[in-house]
């Protein structure tokens, strides 16, 4: 009888939820950042156009200049001194050289940004591939663990059935039957724990085990009474 009770206790602790596969965080949305930067650049460029068109209106020039500066980080002392010296010199060649430098710098920046954007898309595809592989590996791991559990319970059940059969032949049905039942029960545990009726099965099994225990106690008490009556008759 003890093997049956032991199997029942093990069954009560075997129901565990499948591991939750948490979703991977999304890749950095480079496109959103690019759109924000383009908006800032557009506002600054628009303010500079307004300054150029309204060059004869100092209040408008100052207001648009402050507006453009609000979209930009503060100028360093070096950049500030460089611009003031250029303005004081008012050298057309210097302005042309700086304008050409600015255009080339912007073209190179746009090319670098485009390469970074393409690289981010490639990385996003690679990240998705690795994430999918990771999910599949985790699912495979769960499957292998379940298969291992199935084999363990199957071997345990087979061993108990063999022992129960041998016990029934050697020492009687009362000793062998519990082992036989425990073996059949052990072999079915993997299917029971994965069933949506697991709680009901555990409750029903508990009641059956309790009934068998009561029957064994009653049977032993009856045997004891019969033995006493037999001894009295012999006396």
N, C-alpha and C positions, 0 to 999 in steps of 0.2 A: 504493500500500500504506500510506503514511503516514496518510492519512485514516482508514483502518480502525483502525490502532493508536491514533490520537488519540481516536476515538470510544470505544474500549474503555477507555482510561484515564479518560475522563469518566464512563463508566458505573460504574466502580468507586467513584467518589466521590458518586454520585447517591442512594444508599440512605440516607436519613435518616429517623428515626422521626418520626411526627406529633407536634406539640406537645402536651404534657400539659396538660390543663385542670384546673387545680387547683380543688378545691371551695372555695366561699366560706365564711368562718367563720359560725357560727350567730349570730343576734341575741341580745342579753342576755336572759337568762331572768328577766324581771321577776316572773313568778308564783312562782318559787322563793324569791326575796328576800322577797316579800310573805308567803309561808308562814312563813319564819323569823322575820320581824318579828312576825307574829301570835302565834307561839309564845312569844316573849319577853313580849309584852304580856299574854298569858294568864297566864303564870307570875307576873308582877308583880301583876296584878289578883287572882289567887288568894291571894297572900301578904297583900295588903291586906285581903281578906275575913277571912282567919285572924286578922289583928291586931284587926279590929273585933269578931269573935266572942269573942276571948280577951283583951279589954281589961283584965279583972281579973287577968290572969296576966302580970306584967311580964317574966319570963324568956322566955315564948313570944312576947310582943310584940317584945322586942329581937331574938330569933332570926329571926322572920319579917321584921322590918324590915331586918336585915342581908342576908337572902336576897333581898329585893326590890331592895336597893341593888346587889347583885352583878350584876343584869341591866341596870343603868342606868349611864350615864357619870357620873363624879363631879360633884356639884353645884358650880356656881361660887360664889364668895364672895358675890356679889350675891343669888343665889337662896337661899343658905343663910341669909343675914341676913334676907331677906324672910320666910322660913318661920318662923324663930325669933321674929321680932317678932310675927307673926300668932299664934303659939302663946302667947306671953307676954300678949298683949292678950286672948285668948280671947273675941273679939267674934263673936257668932253671925251678925250681919249681914255681917261681913267674910267669914265662912266661906260663907254663902249666895251672896254675890256672886262669890267665887272659884270656887265649884262651878258656878254658871251659866256663868261665863266658860270654865271647863274643858269643859263639855258643848258649848258653841257652837264652841269651838276644835277639839274632836275631830270634830264633825260636818263642819266645813269641811275638816278634814284628810282625812277619809274621802272627801268629794266630790272633792277634788283628786287623791287617790290613784286613785280610780275613773277620772277623766279621763285621768290619766297611763297607767293600764292600757289604756284604750281606744285611746289614741294609740299606745302601743307595739305593739298588735295591728295597727293601720293601717300603722305603719312597717314591721312585719315582713312584711306583704303586699307593700308597695311595694319593700322590699329584695329579696324573692324575685322579684318581677317584673323588677327591674333586673338581678338576677343571671342570670335566665333569658335576658334579652335579650343580656347580655354573652356568655354561652355561645354563643348562636346567632350573634352577630356574629363570634366567634372561629372558629366552624365555617365560616361563610360566607367568612371571610378565607382559611382553609386551602383551601376549595374553589376560590376564585378563583385562588389561587397555583398550584394543581394544573392548572387549566384554562390558565393562562398558560404553564406549563411544557409542557403538551401542544402548544399552538400553536407554541411555539418549536421544539420537536423535530420537529413535522410540517413546518414551513417549512424547517428545516435539511435534513431528509430529502429533501423535494421538490427542493431546490436541488442536493443531491448527486446525486440520480438524473438530473436534467437534465444536469448536468455530466458524469456518467459516460456517459450515452448519447451526448452530443456527442463525448466523448473516444474512445469506441469507434468512432465513424464517422470521426473525423479522424486519430487516431494509433494506433488498433488496440485490440483487445480486451484486451491485457495492461495497457494504461494505463487503459482505461475501466472494466473489470470491478471493480477495487477500489473506485472511486468509486461505482459502482452499488450494490455490496453495502453500502458504508458508508451510502448514502442510505436503503436499506431498513432497515438496522439502526438508524439514527437515528430513523426514524419509529416504530419499535417500542419505543424506550427507555422512554417513560412507562408502557407496559403491563408492561414487564419489571420495572421498579423497584418497582412496586406488587404484584408477584406474590410469593406465599410461596415460590416456587422461585427467588428472585432469586440466592441464593448459587450454586446449581447452574448457573443460566444464565450467570453471570459466569465460573465455572470452565470450563464448556463453550465459551464464547466465547473465552476465553483460549487453550484448546487449539486451537480452529479457527484463530485468528489466528497461533498459533505454527506450525501446519501450513502455512498459506499462506505465511508468511515463509520456511520451509524450502524450500517448493516454488519460490518466486521465486529464492532463492539457487541452488538446484540448476539451475533453468532457465537462469539467467545463466551458470553454470559450463559447462553443456552447450553453450550457444550459443558461448561463448568457445572451447571445444574444437573444435567444428565449424568455426568461423571459421579457427582455426589449420590444421586439416587441409585446408580449402579453399585457403588461401594456399600450403601446401606443394605441393599438386597443380598450382597455377598456375605455381609456380616450376619 
